[in-house]
């Protein structure tokens, strides 16, 4: 990668001056006219050797070896060294993009690593709400980024098919058989205080499987919930490799805790607890007074199940911010029993997805479902597309709607709350999923036209210098992927793609791409390289790229 080549060359030039530096910092100037890379190495070293930074910068430049990939180097400001890449470099990079296609931007930094990414995690018997959309969008994107970085990735989903929420749902169904399962849960949650003992008794029967009526209701609710979730995953473009369930983890978690009472866990008022205060954390219950395992015990078991089934090098778990402190306790307990599991676990949290009307509720069941939000956005898209002649309009509208929602989630760092603004999210003016999708569609149309007119793409540099900002951004894509992977932050990709799409749209507006002159083949290859890059970038975000819009 050109970045590493430059770092090496700068380090050698510094060494030739009998100076030393442990790290060379290279960044891209905000203004593209100020070069392609910039370093402050001269300013850093000047303080140490008591030299004028601008003079030292020039000395470093004088000791740099000539390179055909560098057009010019200049001193800027108080001693920055700015590098301008050559036309030959950009042409070589275009060749690389065209040659590697859907692999463009990928790397092997995680080669031979097995990673399991657990995300979404809806509970059967409850609604699939917009909070699950947050987890799904972030988890799906991180999974793809990790995979693009060479790892073998297992997409995993952990679902709570046992627990008090199931008992509440079954109670609601018994009282109101006509209710759908999500509404039945809401009814049970709302009436829990008045019927606590009855619902707790249902919960015991679920675990013991000793009541035929309860068993039948349980199986019906579980089956219909999971089938419904699969419909939503289909819309979101998510396919899980492995499903884990609390019913599987429950007996294992119970046994793990019982085996470690007196060592890691202790009895307290009939329950079994992990005394988190000893580690600067909260104390939490792992077996309740009925000796049933809590979420904590089941999460402990899940790490064991994952390891036995998959043998991962890293386990990434994605949950809401509200589970941050809870998971610290689970990880600490895990560290005491399975230190190697804890060491391999990375917990990533996300904020809430809010609508302008406010936060969704969960305990009451008064939730905004993922499906209703997707459908509402889709209806708005269909309204915008009403004059279109696209034959598969419904499918395209769904791709745009899902893309709009995912982009809104992914454009900020994972831990922040997000307010989903319908108008901004569906804008074609920039900083939106549809803006990126439309740029891809526009580029595709250009390539189709070029093909019809028999203009073949070529990286042969034309006599007239196009000087496009587009080629100055395309080569950066692998760097962006690397950073997104290192920091587990997809928002670096959304920011980059938005800037890239803006550069292409400016290029499109300024240049007549398909025409009969010597610049056309190069402009077409630029368009093809852009199409490859934005398509790969959208894939990393889990956003589909329609051929037509």
N, C-alpha and C positions, 0 to 999 in steps of 0.2 A: 504494500500500500504506500502511495506517495507520501503520506504523513510520516511514516516510519523512516523512509528514505531521507526525508528532509531533516528529521531529528538526528539521524546518524551523521549526516553531512555537517550540520551545525556543531555537533559535539566534536567532530574531528577538527573543524576550524578553530574552535575554542581551545582544544588541546594543543594545536600548532602554535598558539600564543602563550603556551605554558600556563594555561589556566584550567581550572576544573569546575565542572558543574554536574550535580547528580541527576538533575531533571531538566529537560528542555520542554518548555510550555509553548505549544503552538495553538493558535486560535484563528478562526475566520473573521476578518474584519467585517463589521456590520455593513459598511458601504462597500459594494462589490468593486467600485472603482479604485479602492485602496489596496487591491491585491487579493490573492486567494488564501494566503496564510500570513500570519504575523507572529513574531516572537519578541518578548521583552528581555531576552537573555542578556543583552548588552547592558540594560538598565540595572538588572540584578547584580551582575558581576562588577559593574563600575563602582558601586558602593564599597565592595570588598577590596578592590585594588586602587581605590581613590583616583579614578580616571573619569574624563568627560564621557558620558554614555554615548553621545553621537559619534565621537571619535572612535570609541571602542567598537561601536556597531559597524563603522566603515572598515576597521581592521579585520573584524570577523568576516565581512563580505569579501574582502581582498584575499582571504585564506580559503574561501569556499571553492571547490573544484567546479569547473564548468560542467553543465548538465543540459542536454538538449531538451529536457522536459521543463526547464526553467527559462522563461523569456527574459525576465529582468528582475533585479533585486535593488531595493532602494531603502535609504534611511528615512524614517518619517517621525514627526513629532519630536519628543525628547530623547529618542534613541531606539524606537521600534524598528525592526527589520521586516520589511514587507516583501513577500515573494509573489511574483506573477508567473503563473504556469503558461507554458507555450501552447500554440495551436496543435503541435505534434502530440502533446500530452492529451489534449481534449479529444483529438481524433482517435488515439489509442484507446482512450476510455470508452468512447462510443462503440468501438469495435468489441470491447469487452462486454458492454451492456447487451449488444445484439447477439453476441455469441452465447452468453450464459443464460439469457432469457429469464425463466422463472427462478433461476438460482442467483440472479444478480442481486448483490447486497448481502448475500449470506456469508457466513464464516464458519470456521471449525474450532472456535475457542472452547466449545464444550464437547468436543469429539470424545466418544466412548463414555460419556456421562449419561446415566439414567436418571431422569427427573420425573417425578409424579406431581402434577398440579391439580389440586383439589379446589373446585369453585362451584358457584351457584347454590348448591346445597339447599334446595327447597324441602319443606316437610310435607309428605303426603298427608291428606286430610285437611290441609290449609291451602289458602290461595297462593298462587305464584305471583308475588307482588313486584312493584317497581324496584324494591331493594334488591331482589334477586337479579334484576336486569343489570344493576351495578356490578354485582359479583360476576355475573356471566360475561359481560363485556370486558372487564378488566382481566379476568382469568383466561378467557379465550385468547385475548391479545398477548398476554404474557406467555401462555403456552406456545403460541406460534413464534414469538420472538426467540424463545429458548430453543425451540426446534430449528429455527433458521440459523441458530448459532452452533448447530452440530449435535445437539443432545438428542437422545432417544426419549420421547415424551409420552407419558401416559396421561390422558385427560380423565380425571376422576371426579365423581360426584358422590357426596356423602349425604344421605337422606334419613331424616328422623321418622322412621315408621313405627316406633314405639315411644311411649312417654305420656305424660299427662295430657298433652294436646290431643292425642288420639282418643283418650278416654272422654275428653270434653266433646269431641266430634261425634263419637258413638252415642253419648248421652243425648246430644242434640238431635241425632237421627232417630233415636228411640222415641223421643218426644214429638218430633216433627218429621215423619218418614218422607214427606214430599220435598224437603230441603236438599239442595246440592251439598256436597261434603264441605266445601269452604264455608257456606252459610251455616251448616250444622255445627261446625267448630265455633263460629262466631256466637251462636246461640248458647253453646256449652260454656264458652268463656264468659259471656255476660251473666250467666246464672250460676257460676261456679261457687260463689260465696254462700248462696242459699242451698246448694246441693253438694257441698264439698265431700261429705262422707260417701254419698252415692257414687260420685265420679271417681273417688279414690278406690272404691271397691271394683268398679269397672276396670280401672287401671291394673289392679292385681290380677283380675281374670284374663286380661290381655296377655300378661306375662306368663301366667300359669296355663293358659289355653284349655281351661276346664269348663267353659260355657259355650255350648254350640251356637246359640244366638249371637253372642259376642264375637265368636270366631268367624261366623258368616258375614257379619257386618264389617268386621276388620278386613277380611279378604276382599270384599266388594269395594270398600273405600280405598284400600291400598292399590288395587288394580286400576280403578278408574282414575285415581290421582296420577299414577305413573304414566298411563296412556295419555292423559291430558298434558303432562309435562313434556312428553316426547313431541307432541304437536307444536309446542312453543319452541323447543330446541330446533325443530325443523325450520321454523321461521327465522330463528337467530343464526342459523348456519353452524350450529354446534353439534358435534357427534362425540359422545363420551366413549372411552375405551373400557371403563370399569365403573361399576356402581357399588358403593359400600352402603350398608344399612345399619342403623342403630340396633335392630333386632339381632343382627349377627354379632355386633360389638358388645352387646349388653352382658351376656353370660361370661365372656372373656374378661370384660372390665371388672365385673363382680369378683371373679376369681383372683385377678391381679391384686385388687384392693385387699381382699380377705387374707391373701398370702403375705401381705406386708403390714398387717396390723401389728402395732408394737415396734415396728422398725421405721416405717415411713408415714404410716397413718395411725390414728388413735381413735378410740371410742369416745364419744361425747354425747350425752343425753340420748342414748339409744342409736345414734347415727355414727358413721365413721367419717372422720375429717382429715384433711391435710392442713397442718398448722402453718399457714403461709407467713404469719408474723415472724417466724424464725428466719425467713429469707427476705424480709422487707416487703412482703406481699399480703394479700388478704387470705384469711382462712376460709376454706371452702369445703362443702360437704361432697363426699365421693360415694357414699352409700347412705340413703335416707333412713329414717326410723323404721321403715318397713323392710329394710335391708335390700332395697332396690337400687340399682346403679343410677347415678345422676349423669348429666351430660359430661361432667368431668371424667368420670370413670370410663365412659364409653369412648371419649376422645383418646384416653390413654390406651385403650384396647385397639383403637383404629391404627395407631402407629405400629403396633405389633402385627396387625393383620396386613397392613401395607408392606411391611418388610418381608414377611413370610411369603406373600403372594408375588411380590414384584422385585424385592431386593434393590431398592433405589439408592442413588448417591445423594440425592437432594429431594426433599419433600416441601413443596410450596403450598401453603394453606392460605386461602383468601377469604376473609370475613369482614363484617362491618366493624367500624371503629369501636362500637360499644362492647365488642368482645375482646378488646386489647388486653385489659387487666385480667379478665377471666383466663385468657390463653397463656398469660405469663405464669399463672399458677399451674396450669396443666403442663406447661413446658418444664417448670421446676420439678414437679412430681415425676415427670417423665425422665428428667435428668438423674433423679435418685434411683430409678428402677432400670431404665434403659438409656444410659448416658450417650451411647452412640446414636440412638434415634433422635434424641434432642438436638445433638450437634448438627444433624443433617436437616433439621426442620427450619424453614424460613416462614414466618408469619407476616403476611401483608394485609393491611386493613384499608378499608375505603369509607368514604363519607356517605351521607344520605342523598338520595335523589329526591328532590322536592319539585313540586309544581308551584306556580305562582300563588295558588290557593293555600299552600302550606304543606306540612308534613303529613304523610299517611299515618294511620293508626294501625296497630297490630293486635293488641290484646282484645280489643272489641270486635275485631274482624272487619271494621269499616276501612277497608284498604282499597287502594287504587291498584288494580291488577295489571300485570305486564301486558296481557292480551288486550285489555281495554285501551291502554296507552298506544300500543302498536296500531290498533284498529283506528283510533282517533287521528293519529298522524297520517296513516294511510289514506283515510278519507280526505284529509286536507290535500295530500299529494294528488289524488284522483281529480279533485276539483281544479288544481293547477294544470292537470294534463287533459282536461276535457276536450280540447280541440286537437289533440294528438291523434295520429293515424296508426300508432303502434298496436299491433294485433294482440300481444300478450300484456296489455296495459296493467291488469291486476297484479301480475307477478312483478313487473317492473316497479309499480307503485309500492309494493311491499318491500322490495330491495332498497328503495330510496328512503322509505319510512324507517326501516331498521338501521340503515346507514346514518340517518339523521340523529337517531337516539344514541347509537354507539359513539359517534363522533363527539356529541355533547358530553358524554361520560368520560371519554378518553382524552379530551383536549386539556384537562387539568390533571395535576398530580393526584394520585389515587386517594390520598387521605382527606381531600376537601369535599365538603357538601356541594351539590350541584343543583341549581334551579334550571329546570328544563323550560326554555322559552321556545314555544312553537314557531313563532315567526322567524326568529334568528336561526333556529335549527334547520329550517327549510329554505333559507335564503340562498340564492345563487350568486350572491355578491362577494362571497368569501367567508372563511372561518366556519365552515359547515361541511357535513358529509356530502350533501347534494352538490356543493360547489366542486368538490374533488371528483365525484362521480361524473359530473357533466364535463369537466376538463378531459377526463379519460374518454368519454363518448365523442367529444369534439375531435380529439386526436385520432381516434379510430376512423372517423368519417374522412379525415384528411388522408389517411393511409389507404382507405378504400378508393378514394378518388385518384390517388397517385398510381395505384395498381391498375385501374381502368385506363389511365393515360400512359401506361407502360413506363413510368418513371421509377427506376430502380434506386433504392437507397445506396449511398456510397459515402465512405469516410474520407475520400480524396478531398483535400482542403481546396476550396475554390480560390481564385485569384482575389476576388473581392472579400475582404475580411468582414464576416457577419458580426463578430464581437457580441454574440448573444449571451445574456445573463443565464439563459437556460443551461448552456454547457458548463457554466461556472458553478452551477448548483448540482447537476446530475452526479458528478463524481463523488459528492459528499455522502451519498446514501449509505454506503457500507459503514462509515463512521457513525452515522446516526443510529443504525441498527446496533452497533457495538455498545454505544452509550445506553440505549434503551434496555439492552440486555443486562449490562452491569448494574444499572440502578433500578431495574424492574419498573420502568416508567414508560408506558406507551406514548405519553404526551409529547415526547421528543419527536416521534414520528408524525403525529398530527401537525405539529408546528412546521416541520420540514416540508411535508407534502403540500400544505397550504401555500408556503412560499414558492415551492416548485410549480404548483398549478398557476400561481399568479405570474410567474416568469413565462410559462408556456402561453398563457392568454395574451400577455403583452407581445410575445413573439408572433403569435397568430394574427394579432391586430395590425402589427407593423409590417410583416412580411407576407407576400403572396407565395405560399409554400409550393403549390403545384403550378408550375409554369415551365415553359420551354426555354431554359437558359442553364448556364453551367453551375449555378448555385442550387438549383432544385434538388439534385440527388443528396446534397449535404443537408439541406433543410428537411428533406424527408427522413433521412437517417436520424436527425435530431428529434423529429417527431416520434419515430419508432422507439428511440431510446427513452423518451419521456413516457410513452405508453407502457413500456416494460417496467419502468421504475415506479410509476404511480400505481400500476396494477399490483406489483409486489408489495408496495407500501400499504395499499388498501387491504390486501390479503392479511398482512401482519396485524391490522386493526380488526380483522374479522368482518370487514365491510365488502360486500359484493360489488363488482364493477360491471354495470349493465353495458351492453353493446350499443343500445339506443335509449334515449330519454326524451 
